[in-house]
Amino acid sequence: MRVLIDGLDLSGKTTLTAALAAELEARGRTVVEHRGFLAARHPARRLLKKLPLVRQPDSTLVTTAYLTAGYVLDSLLVRAGAAEPAGTVLIQDGYVDRTVAFGMAGGPYLAAVLALRWPRLFAPFDVAVYLHAPADARRVRLGARHAPDAVDIRGVEDAEFAATFTAMLTRGMGRRHKKLLIFDTSAHSPKEMAVAVADALLGVPAQTQLAALGELERAA
């Protein structure tokens, strides 16, 4: 099983990844926390690492390279063979979803527009979790970050950029996933969200308000 956790920088992806891993392990699951491409052997990995990813929102070249040579190829490789050991739960911290969202918010660039039109070209997840938080909450987190980059700062200071980024996730890339949950991380604790995500992944009936939090926010 694969879980994607994505969202604007400073929305709490890494925090939720750790909380979800702990929750799933407490339920007896073997967990792998992961970033980057899903395929173990991606032939373009080294080449793409030479491109300045921090400039991706401002570069049609970087956006196009990652979407085509990166994530389209990654999807083909994953569909051809298992991406992780059988019986594990892979928690992915960021994937193609954010690349498309950045390409639309910073562009829009043609590669991102086409990816948004055909999101099923890319590898799907059993559960995708998109995170967001108000600018004030992210500004506080920005102040606590040791070395914020240009993308961190832009996401806080440019409201239109942040709104477009989140909309491209929730209204576009989310269509290809089996289940989609959306959380405002300023309104829920990491533990609350981790329980709701684990329940959704493992098929636990949403009999409490807590288990239904993500679905309610998605509907809103």
Accessible surface in RSA format (square Angstrom, percent):
REM  Atomic radii and reference values for relative SASA: ProtOr
REM  Chains: A
REM  Algorithm: Lee & Richards
REM  Probe-radius: 1.40
REM  Slices: 20
REM RES _ NUM      All-atoms   Total-Side   Main-Chain    Non-polar    All polar
REM                ABS   REL    ABS   REL    ABS   REL    ABS   REL    ABS   REL
RES MET A   1    81.62  42.3  54.14  35.8  27.48  65.4  42.34  36.0  39.28  52.0
RES ARG A   2    37.88  15.9  37.88  19.3   0.00   0.0   3.80   5.2  34.08  20.7
RES VAL A   3     0.00   0.0   0.00   0.0   0.00   0.0   0.00   0.0   0.00   0.0
RES LEU A   4     0.00   0.0   0.00   0.0   0.00   0.0   0.00   0.0   0.00   0.0
RES ILE A   5     0.00   0.0   0.00   0.0   0.00   0.0   0.00   0.0   0.00   0.0
RES ASP A   6     0.00   0.0   0.00   0.0   0.00   0.0   0.00   0.0   0.00   0.0
RES GLY A   7     0.07   0.1   0.00   N/A   0.07   0.1   0.07   0.2   0.00   0.0
RES LEU A   8     4.68   2.6   4.40   3.1   0.29   0.7   4.40   3.1   0.29   0.8
RES ASP A   9    24.10  16.9  22.72  22.6   1.37   3.2   1.53   3.6  22.56  22.5
RES LEU A  10     9.13   5.1   2.47   1.8   6.66  16.7   6.66   4.7   2.47   6.6
RES SER A  11     0.00   0.0   0.00   0.0   0.00   0.0   0.00   0.0   0.00   0.0
RES GLY A  12    21.21  26.2   0.00   N/A  21.21  26.2  17.90  49.1   3.31   7.4
RES LYS A  13    24.88  12.1  22.27  13.7   2.61   6.2  11.18  10.1  13.70  14.6
RES THR A  14    81.30  57.8  78.74  79.8   2.56   6.1  65.02  87.3  16.28  24.6
RES THR A  15    77.59  55.2  69.85  70.8   7.75  18.5  42.64  57.3  34.95  52.8
RES LEU A  16     0.66   0.4   0.31   0.2   0.35   0.9   0.40   0.3   0.26   0.7
RES THR A  17     6.09   4.3   6.09   6.2   0.00   0.0   6.09   8.2   0.00   0.0
RES ALA A  18    56.12  51.6  49.27  76.0   6.85  15.6  50.80  71.5   5.32  14.1
RES ALA A  19    24.22  22.3  12.58  19.4  11.64  26.5  20.56  29.0   3.66   9.7
RES LEU A  20     0.00   0.0   0.00   0.0   0.00   0.0   0.00   0.0   0.00   0.0
RES ALA A  21     4.39   4.0   4.39   6.8   0.00   0.0   4.39   6.2   0.00   0.0
RES ALA A  22    60.41  55.5  51.17  79.0   9.24  21.0  54.79  77.2   5.62  14.9
RES GLU A  23    17.82  10.2  14.65  11.1   3.17   7.6   3.60   7.0  14.22  11.6
RES LEU A  24     0.00   0.0   0.00   0.0   0.00   0.0   0.00   0.0   0.00   0.0
RES GLU A  25    98.92  56.8  82.13  62.1  16.79  40.0  25.81  49.9  73.11  59.7
RES ALA A  26    89.56  82.3  44.06  68.0  45.50 103.5  57.27  80.7  32.29  85.5
RES ARG A  27    80.98  34.0  48.63  24.8  32.35  77.0  40.22  55.0  40.77  24.7
RES GLY A  28    68.46  84.4   0.00   N/A  68.46  84.4  35.84  98.4  32.61  73.0
RES ARG A  29    98.59  41.4  90.64  46.2   7.95  18.9  11.09  15.2  87.50  53.0
RES THR A  30    83.91  59.7  77.04  78.1   6.87  16.4  45.55  61.2  38.36  58.0
RES VAL A  31    22.41  14.7   0.89   0.8  21.52  51.8   0.89   0.8  21.52  58.4
RES VAL A  32    53.27  35.1  49.82  45.1   3.45   8.3  53.27  46.3   0.00   0.0
RES GLU A  33    99.87  57.3  72.42  54.8  27.46  65.4  24.23  46.9  75.65  61.8
RES HIS A  34    52.18  28.5  45.38  31.5   6.80  17.4  30.26  31.2  21.92  25.5
RES ARG A  35   156.33  65.6 139.14  70.9  17.20  40.9  56.62  77.4  99.71  60.4
RES GLY A  36    35.86  44.2   0.00   N/A  35.86  44.2  30.92  84.8   4.95  11.1
RES PHE A  37    11.73   5.9  10.90   6.7   0.84   2.2  10.90   6.6   0.84   2.4
RES LEU A  38     3.86   2.1   0.00   0.0   3.86   9.7   0.00   0.0   3.86  10.4
RES ALA A  39     9.14   8.4   5.20   8.0   3.94   9.0   8.40  11.8   0.75   2.0
RES ALA A  40    91.94  84.5  57.27  88.4  34.67  78.9  67.82  95.5  24.12  63.9
RES ARG A  41   217.70  91.4 200.49 102.2  17.20  41.0  77.60 106.1 140.10  84.9
RES HIS A  42    10.60   5.8   0.00   0.0  10.60  27.1   0.41   0.4  10.19  11.9
RES PRO A  43   103.91  75.7  61.15  55.7  42.77 155.5  75.41  62.3  28.50 177.1
RES ALA A  44    12.59  11.6   9.39  14.5   3.20   7.3  12.59  17.7   0.00   0.0
RES ARG A  45    61.25  25.7  60.96  31.1   0.29   0.7  27.46  37.5  33.79  20.5
RES ARG A  46   203.78  85.6 199.38 101.6   4.39  10.5  70.95  97.0 132.82  80.5
RES LEU A  47   116.56  64.9 113.01  80.8   3.55   8.9 114.54  80.4   2.02   5.4
RES LEU A  48     3.84   2.1   3.84   2.7   0.00   0.0   3.84   2.7   0.00   0.0
RES LYS A  49   152.51  74.4 124.71  76.5  27.79  66.2  77.98  70.2  74.52  79.4
RES LYS A  50   164.75  80.4 130.91  80.3  33.84  80.6  85.84  77.3  78.91  84.1
RES LEU A  51    45.11  25.1  39.94  28.6   5.17  13.0  40.08  28.1   5.03  13.5
RES PRO A  52    58.42  42.6  46.42  42.3  12.00  43.6  58.42  48.2   0.00   0.0
RES LEU A  53    97.70  54.4  89.45  64.0   8.25  20.7  89.45  62.8   8.25  22.2
RES VAL A  54    65.00  42.8  51.75  46.8  13.25  31.9  57.82  50.2   7.18  19.5
RES ARG A  55   134.86  56.6 133.69  68.1   1.18   2.8  42.09  57.5  92.77  56.2
RES GLN A  56     4.92   2.8   4.92   3.6   0.00   0.0   1.19   2.5   3.73   2.8
RES PRO A  57     3.45   2.5   3.45   3.1   0.00   0.0   3.45   2.8   0.00   0.0
RES ASP A  58    90.85  63.6  67.16  66.8  23.69  56.0  24.60  57.9  66.24  66.1
RES SER A  59    13.98  11.8   9.48  12.6   4.51  10.4   6.25  13.3   7.73  10.8
RES THR A  60    74.85  53.2  72.17  73.2   2.68   6.4  58.53  78.6  16.32  24.7
RES LEU A  61   123.95  69.0 119.75  85.7   4.20  10.6 123.74  86.9   0.20   0.5
RES VAL A  62     4.36   2.9   4.36   3.9   0.00   0.0   4.36   3.8   0.00   0.0
RES THR A  63     0.00   0.0   0.00   0.0   0.00   0.0   0.00   0.0   0.00   0.0
RES THR A  64    51.60  36.7  51.60  52.3   0.00   0.0  44.08  59.2   7.52  11.4
RES ALA A  65    19.89  18.3  14.54  22.4   5.35  12.2  19.63  27.6   0.25   0.7
RES TYR A  66    19.90   9.3  19.90  11.3   0.00   0.0  11.06   8.3   8.84  10.9
RES LEU A  67     3.27   1.8   3.26   2.3   0.00   0.0   3.26   2.3   0.00   0.0
RES THR A  68    70.99  50.5  64.44  65.3   6.55  15.6  56.74  76.2  14.25  21.5
RES ALA A  69    42.02  38.6  33.00  50.9   9.02  20.5  41.44  58.4   0.59   1.5
RES GLY A  70     0.00   0.0   0.00   N/A   0.00   0.0   0.00   0.0   0.00   0.0
RES TYR A  71    18.52   8.6  18.52  10.5   0.00   0.0   0.00   0.0  18.52  22.8
RES VAL A  72    44.80  29.5  44.71  40.5   0.10   0.2  44.71  38.8   0.10   0.3
RES LEU A  73    51.99  29.0  51.12  36.6   0.87   2.2  51.70  36.3   0.29   0.8
RES ASP A  74     0.00   0.0   0.00   0.0   0.00   0.0   0.00   0.0   0.00   0.0
RES SER A  75     0.07   0.1   0.07   0.1   0.00   0.0   0.07   0.2   0.00   0.0
RES LEU A  76   108.61  60.5 102.58  73.4   6.03  15.2 103.27  72.5   5.34  14.4
RES LEU A  77    60.58  33.7  51.06  36.5   9.52  23.9  51.57  36.2   9.02  24.3
RES VAL A  78    14.58   9.6   6.31   5.7   8.27  19.9   7.69   6.7   6.90  18.7
RES ARG A  79   134.55  56.5  95.42  48.6  39.13  93.2  57.09  78.0  77.47  46.9
RES ALA A  80    91.71  84.3  47.19  72.8  44.53 101.3  58.30  82.1  33.41  88.5
RES GLY A  81    38.07  46.9   0.00   N/A  38.07  46.9  36.66 100.6   1.41   3.2
RES ALA A  82   103.11  94.8  53.96  83.3  49.15 111.8  65.57  92.3  37.54  99.5
RES ALA A  83    20.70  19.0   0.00   0.0  20.70  47.1   4.40   6.2  16.30  43.2
RES GLU A  84    30.62  17.6  19.08  14.4  11.54  27.5  10.98  21.2  19.64  16.0
RES PRO A  85    92.06  67.1  77.70  70.8  14.36  52.2  89.80  74.1   2.26  14.0
RES ALA A  86   108.23  99.5  69.95 107.9  38.28  87.1  80.67 113.6  27.56  73.0
RES GLY A  87    72.03  88.8   0.00   N/A  72.03  88.8  42.43 116.4  29.60  66.3
RES THR A  88    12.68   9.0   9.81   9.9   2.87   6.8   9.83  13.2   2.84   4.3
RES VAL A  89     0.72   0.5   0.72   0.6   0.00   0.0   0.72   0.6   0.00   0.0
RES LEU A  90     4.87   2.7   4.87   3.5   0.00   0.0   4.87   3.4   0.00   0.0
RES ILE A  91     0.00   0.0   0.00   0.0   0.00   0.0   0.00   0.0   0.00   0.0
RES GLN A  92     0.00   0.0   0.00   0.0   0.00   0.0   0.00   0.0   0.00   0.0
RES ASP A  93    15.91  11.1   7.70   7.7   8.21  19.4   2.89   6.8  13.01  13.0
RES GLY A  94     6.17   7.6   0.00   N/A   6.17   7.6   3.48   9.5   2.69   6.0
RES TYR A  95     1.24   0.6   0.00   0.0   1.24   3.2   1.07   0.8   0.16   0.2
RES VAL A  96     0.00   0.0   0.00   0.0   0.00   0.0   0.00   0.0   0.00   0.0
RES ASP A  97     0.00   0.0   0.00   0.0   0.00   0.0   0.00   0.0   0.00   0.0
RES ARG A  98    42.17  17.7  42.17  21.5   0.00   0.0  18.10  24.7  24.06  14.6
RES THR A  99     6.49   4.6   6.17   6.3   0.32   0.8   0.32   0.4   6.17   9.3
RES VAL A 100     0.00   0.0   0.00   0.0   0.00   0.0   0.00   0.0   0.00   0.0
RES ALA A 101     0.00   0.0   0.00   0.0   0.00   0.0   0.00   0.0   0.00   0.0
RES PHE A 102    12.01   6.0  12.01   7.4   0.00   0.0  12.01   7.3   0.00   0.0
RES GLY A 103     0.00   0.0   0.00   N/A   0.00   0.0   0.00   0.0   0.00   0.0
RES MET A 104    33.06  17.1  26.23  17.4   6.83  16.3  26.23  22.3   6.83   9.1
RES ALA A 105    18.55  17.1   0.00   0.0  18.55  42.2   0.47   0.7  18.08  47.9
RES GLY A 106    18.33  22.6   0.00   N/A  18.33  22.6   0.09   0.3  18.24  40.8
RES GLY A 107    32.79  40.4   0.00   N/A  32.79  40.4   4.12  11.3  28.67  64.2
RES PRO A 108    90.42  65.9  69.21  63.1  21.21  77.1  69.21  57.1  21.21 131.8
RES TYR A 109    36.14  16.9  33.25  18.9   2.89   7.5  28.82  21.7   7.32   9.0
RES LEU A 110   126.89  70.7 118.52  84.8   8.37  21.0 121.07  85.0   5.82  15.7
RES ALA A 111    15.05  13.8   5.85   9.0   9.20  20.9  10.68  15.0   4.37  11.6
RES ALA A 112     0.00   0.0   0.00   0.0   0.00   0.0   0.00   0.0   0.00   0.0
RES VAL A 113    60.66  39.9  59.14  53.5   1.52   3.7  59.14  51.4   1.52   4.1
RES LEU A 114    75.93  42.3  75.48  54.0   0.45   1.1  75.83  53.3   0.10   0.3
RES ALA A 115     4.53   4.2   1.85   2.9   2.68   6.1   3.85   5.4   0.68   1.8
RES LEU A 116    32.13  17.9  31.13  22.3   1.00   2.5  31.23  21.9   0.91   2.4
RES ARG A 117   162.18  68.1 141.12  71.9  21.06  50.1  37.01  50.6 125.17  75.9
RES TRP A 118   128.83  51.7 125.71  60.8   3.12   7.3 103.55  55.2  25.28  41.0
RES PRO A 119     3.00   2.2   3.00   2.7   0.00   0.0   3.00   2.5   0.00   0.0
RES ARG A 120   153.67  64.5 140.71  71.7  12.95  30.8  66.64  91.1  87.02  52.7
RES LEU A 121    95.04  52.9  84.89  60.7  10.15  25.5  87.64  61.5   7.40  19.9
RES PHE A 122     3.48   1.7   3.03   1.9   0.45   1.2   3.03   1.8   0.45   1.3
RES ALA A 123     0.30   0.3   0.30   0.5   0.00   0.0   0.30   0.4   0.00   0.0
RES PRO A 124    40.89  29.8  39.62  36.1   1.27   4.6  39.62  32.7   1.27   7.9
RES PHE A 125     2.03   1.0   0.00   0.0   2.03   5.3   2.03   1.2   0.00   0.0
RES ASP A 126    35.98  25.2  32.81  32.7   3.17   7.5   8.69  20.4  27.29  27.2
RES VAL A 127     1.41   0.9   1.41   1.3   0.00   0.0   1.41   1.2   0.00   0.0
RES ALA A 128     0.00   0.0   0.00   0.0   0.00   0.0   0.00   0.0   0.00   0.0
RES VAL A 129     0.00   0.0   0.00   0.0   0.00   0.0   0.00   0.0   0.00   0.0
RES TYR A 130     2.36   1.1   2.28   1.3   0.08   0.2   2.36   1.8   0.00   0.0
RES LEU A 131     2.48   1.4   0.00   0.0   2.48   6.2   0.35   0.2   2.13   5.7
RES HIS A 132    57.74  31.6  57.09  39.7   0.65   1.7  36.24  37.4  21.50  25.0
RES ALA A 133     7.66   7.0   0.00   0.0   7.66  17.4   0.52   0.7   7.14  18.9
RES PRO A 134    67.31  49.1  54.85  50.0  12.46  45.3  66.78  55.1   0.54   3.3
RES ALA A 135    35.81  32.9  29.73  45.9   6.08  13.8  29.73  41.9   6.08  16.1
RES ASP A 136   103.69  72.6  99.85  99.4   3.84   9.1  33.99  80.0  69.70  69.5
RES ALA A 137    23.39  21.5  14.19  21.9   9.21  20.9  21.53  30.3   1.86   4.9
RES ARG A 138    14.25   6.0  14.25   7.3   0.00   0.0   0.20   0.3  14.05   8.5
RES ARG A 139    98.34  41.3  94.26  48.0   4.08   9.7  55.40  75.7  42.94  26.0
RES VAL A 140   114.61  75.4 103.86  94.0  10.75  25.9 110.82  96.3   3.79  10.3
RES ARG A 141    71.31  29.9  64.69  33.0   6.62  15.8  39.53  54.0  31.78  19.3
RES LEU A 142    24.19  13.5  21.62  15.5   2.57   6.5  21.62  15.2   2.57   6.9
RES GLY A 143    70.10  86.4   0.00   N/A  70.10  86.4  39.07 107.2  31.03  69.5
RES ALA A 144    90.18  82.9  51.78  79.9  38.40  87.3  62.85  88.5  27.33  72.4
RES ARG A 145   102.25  42.9  85.00  43.3  17.25  41.1  26.94  36.8  75.31  45.6
RES HIS A 146   183.85 100.5 151.26 105.1  32.60  83.4 108.28 111.6  75.57  87.9
RES ALA A 147    75.70  69.6  51.19  79.0  24.51  55.7  55.96  78.8  19.74  52.3
RES PRO A 148    50.87  37.1  31.43  28.7  19.44  70.7  31.43  26.0  19.44 120.8
RES ASP A 149    63.46  44.5  55.79  55.5   7.67  18.1  29.02  68.3  34.44  34.4
RES ALA A 150    69.70  64.1  57.12  88.2  12.57  28.6  61.85  87.1   7.85  20.8
RES VAL A 151    16.14  10.6  14.46  13.1   1.68   4.1  15.75  13.7   0.39   1.1
RES ASP A 152     5.86   4.1   5.17   5.1   0.69   1.6   0.10   0.2   5.76   5.7
RES ILE A 153    79.50  45.2  79.50  59.2   0.00   0.0  79.50  57.2   0.00   0.0
RES ARG A 154    73.33  30.8  68.59  35.0   4.74  11.3  34.55  47.2  38.78  23.5
RES GLY A 155     1.58   2.0   0.00   N/A   1.58   2.0   1.27   3.5   0.32   0.7
RES VAL A 156     4.32   2.8   0.18   0.2   4.14  10.0   0.18   0.2   4.14  11.2
RES GLU A 157   108.40  62.2  78.95  59.7  29.46  70.1  35.13  67.9  73.28  59.8
RES ASP A 158    50.03  35.0  44.60  44.4   5.43  12.8  16.38  38.5  33.65  33.6
RES ALA A 159    79.28  72.9  66.44 102.5  12.84  29.2  71.69 101.0   7.60  20.1
RES GLU A 160   138.14  79.3 129.55  98.0   8.59  20.5  49.38  95.5  88.77  72.5
RES PHE A 161     5.63   2.8   1.72   1.1   3.91  10.2   5.02   3.0   0.61   1.7
RES ALA A 162     8.97   8.2   7.86  12.1   1.11   2.5   8.31  11.7   0.66   1.7
RES ALA A 163    65.00  59.8  50.67  78.2  14.34  32.6  60.43  85.1   4.57  12.1
RES THR A 164    41.13  29.2  36.55  37.1   4.57  10.9  21.63  29.1  19.49  29.5
RES PHE A 165     0.07   0.0   0.07   0.0   0.00   0.0   0.07   0.0   0.00   0.0
RES THR A 166    34.79  24.7  34.79  35.3   0.00   0.0  27.96  37.5   6.84  10.3
RES ALA A 167    18.92  17.4  15.51  23.9   3.41   7.8  18.36  25.9   0.56   1.5
RES MET A 168    35.95  18.6  35.55  23.5   0.40   1.0  35.91  30.5   0.04   0.1
RES LEU A 169     1.64   0.9   1.64   1.2   0.00   0.0   1.64   1.2   0.00   0.0
RES THR A 170    38.52  27.4  20.46  20.7  18.06  43.0  13.54  18.2  24.97  37.8
RES ARG A 171   194.46  81.6 166.79  85.0  27.68  65.9  59.53  81.4 134.93  81.8
RES GLY A 172     3.29   4.1   0.00   N/A   3.29   4.1   3.20   8.8   0.09   0.2
RES MET A 173     0.00   0.0   0.00   0.0   0.00   0.0   0.00   0.0   0.00   0.0
RES GLY A 174     4.12   5.1   0.00   N/A   4.12   5.1   0.84   2.3   3.27   7.3
RES ARG A 175   117.20  49.2  96.09  49.0  21.11  50.3  57.79  79.0  59.41  36.0
RES ARG A 176    15.29   6.4   1.13   0.6  14.16  33.7   1.86   2.5  13.43   8.1
RES HIS A 177    16.07   8.8   0.00   0.0  16.07  41.1   0.31   0.3  15.76  18.3
RES LYS A 178   157.94  77.1 121.83  74.7  36.11  86.0  84.59  76.1  73.35  78.1
RES LYS A 179    85.15  41.5  80.87  49.6   4.28  10.2  62.28  56.1  22.88  24.4
RES LEU A 180     6.98   3.9   6.57   4.7   0.42   1.0   6.57   4.6   0.42   1.1
RES LEU A 181     4.79   2.7   4.79   3.4   0.00   0.0   4.79   3.4   0.00   0.0
RES ILE A 182    16.38   9.3  16.38  12.2   0.00   0.0  16.38  11.8   0.00   0.0
RES PHE A 183     0.00   0.0   0.00   0.0   0.00   0.0   0.00   0.0   0.00   0.0
RES ASP A 184    28.78  20.2  28.78  28.6   0.00   0.0   6.72  15.8  22.06  22.0
RES THR A 185    16.60  11.8   5.03   5.1  11.57  27.6   5.03   6.8  11.57  17.5
RES SER A 186    60.68  51.3  21.66  28.9  39.02  89.9  20.49  43.6  40.20  56.3
RES ALA A 187    65.70  60.4  31.58  48.7  34.12  77.6  41.23  58.1  24.47  64.8
RES HIS A 188    30.18  16.5  21.03  14.6   9.15  23.4  19.80  20.4  10.38  12.1
RES SER A 189    49.75  42.0  40.76  54.4   8.99  20.7  42.28  90.0   7.48  10.5
RES PRO A 190    52.55  38.3  52.55  47.9   0.00   0.0  52.55  43.4   0.00   0.0
RES LYS A 191   128.03  62.5 125.28  76.9   2.74   6.5  93.14  83.8  34.89  37.2
RES GLU A 192    63.48  36.4  62.89  47.6   0.58   1.4  14.07  27.2  49.41  40.3
RES MET A 193     4.61   2.4   4.61   3.0   0.00   0.0   4.61   3.9   0.00   0.0
RES ALA A 194     0.45   0.4   0.45   0.7   0.00   0.0   0.45   0.6   0.00   0.0
RES VAL A 195    26.47  17.4  26.47  24.0   0.00   0.0  26.47  23.0   0.00   0.0
RES ALA A 196     1.51   1.4   0.87   1.3   0.65   1.5   0.87   1.2   0.65   1.7
RES VAL A 197     0.00   0.0   0.00   0.0   0.00   0.0   0.00   0.0   0.00   0.0
RES ALA A 198     0.00   0.0   0.00   0.0   0.00   0.0   0.00   0.0   0.00   0.0
RES ASP A 199    15.12  10.6  15.10  15.0   0.02   0.0   2.19   5.1  12.94  12.9
RES ALA A 200    19.50  17.9  10.81  16.7   8.69  19.8  18.86  26.6   0.63   1.7
RES LEU A 201    17.03   9.5   0.85   0.6  16.18  40.7   1.71   1.2  15.32  41.2
RES LEU A 202    44.71  24.9  12.49   8.9  32.22  81.0  18.11  12.7  26.60  71.6
RES GLY A 203    51.78  63.9   0.00   N/A  51.78  63.9  27.02  74.1  24.76  55.5
RES VAL A 204    66.93  44.0  55.75  50.5  11.18  26.9  57.70  50.1   9.23  25.0
RES PRO A 205    89.56  65.3  72.89  66.4  16.67  60.6  84.60  69.8   4.96  30.9
RES ALA A 206    65.43  60.2  34.14  52.7  31.29  71.2  34.38  48.4  31.04  82.2
RES GLN A 207   153.85  86.0 114.43  83.6  39.42  93.9  41.30  87.9 112.55  85.4
RES THR A 208    84.03  59.8  74.59  75.6   9.44  22.5  76.56 102.8   7.47  11.3
RES GLN A 209   135.62  75.8 120.37  88.0  15.25  36.3  41.39  88.1  94.24  71.5
RES LEU A 210    61.14  34.1  55.86  40.0   5.28  13.3  57.99  40.7   3.15   8.5
RES ALA A 211    13.62  12.5   3.17   4.9  10.45  23.8   3.17   4.5  10.45  27.7
RES ALA A 212    22.82  21.0  22.65  34.9   0.18   0.4  22.82  32.1   0.00   0.0
RES LEU A 213    24.65  13.7  24.63  17.6   0.03   0.1  24.63  17.3   0.03   0.1
RES GLY A 214     0.53   0.7   0.00   N/A   0.53   0.7   0.07   0.2   0.47   1.0
RES GLU A 215    79.54  45.7  75.62  57.2   3.92   9.3  41.69  80.6  37.85  30.9
RES LEU A 216   101.37  56.5  95.73  68.5   5.65  14.2  96.44  67.7   4.93  13.3
RES GLU A 217    45.04  25.9  32.40  24.5  12.64  30.1  28.94  56.0  16.10  13.1
RES ARG A 218   118.60  49.8  98.63  50.3  19.97  47.5  15.34  21.0 103.26  62.6
RES ALA A 219    90.42  83.1  49.35  76.2  41.07  93.4  60.79  85.6  29.63  78.5
RES ALA A 220   119.69 110.0  49.68  76.7  70.00 159.2  74.91 105.5  44.78 118.6
END  Absolute sums over single chains surface
CHAIN  1 A    10533.5       8270.0       2263.5       6397.6       4135.9
END  Absolute sums over all chains
TOTAL         10533.5       8270.0       2263.5       6397.6       4135.9
